[in-house]
Amino acid sequence: MTKWKSIQSLLTDETADMLVPVELGPRNVGYNIKADGADWDGGQWQRLETRFKLFVALLESGQWSGAAYVSQLNIDEIPPLKADVQLPIPHAPDLAAPPNLWIGSADTYTPIHRDILGHNLLFQVLGSKVVRVFPPSEKPFLYISEEPWLRNTSLIPFDHGFDADRWPRFREGVKVWYEATIEPGDAVFIPKGWYHSVRALEESISVNSWFL
């Protein structure tokens, strides 16, 4: 993965036309904005499928004012890049799922949520991200949704700058959390059952893998 010097460096004749899942939305706002019941600057969140070359062109154009994110792209679905991903996981045979790629603009935000597949190792390849991790004991204060499509996800759509008065349990109740800014070459271990959020500070590439 050391040769991934930019998002553009992933664009080759082999990857240009591959279909990728893309999330488009306001900057620093999570997909759970749909459940928030408010119109934040008219922003709308959507998920679509497009060719990788069009996603890269969108980032290069500078014409999209929001955040754009290729999220949870199964590395097995992109053979041209799979050979570059060699994860230093001692128990690799115990992977719960193939590694995933996360490729995005600055200001993408994945809201507080809990993974269900196992322990999570998040590796930063390009750019930097802020990761917040909350132990399961903090669940009563995280406003976890009961909606099936938002299972295990908080209703709070922001990482910073939100009106804390709207989320008093979070503001007053959360006592324990961990926060780190990860740079290229860094990794974060997120234990199974722990809640976490991820916010990109700049264009970034990350790789993660869940294991048992």
ABEGO torsion letter per residue (X at the ends): XAABABAAAABBAAAAABBBBBBBBBBGBBAAAAAAGBBBGGBBBBBBBBBAAAAAAAAAAGABABBBBBBGBBAAABAAAAAABBBBBAAAAABABBBBBBBBBBGBBBBBBBBAAEBBBBBBABEBBBBBBBBAAAAAAAGBBABAAABGBBABABABGBBAAABAAAAAABABBBBBBBBBGBBBBBBBGBBBBBBBABBBBBBBBBBX
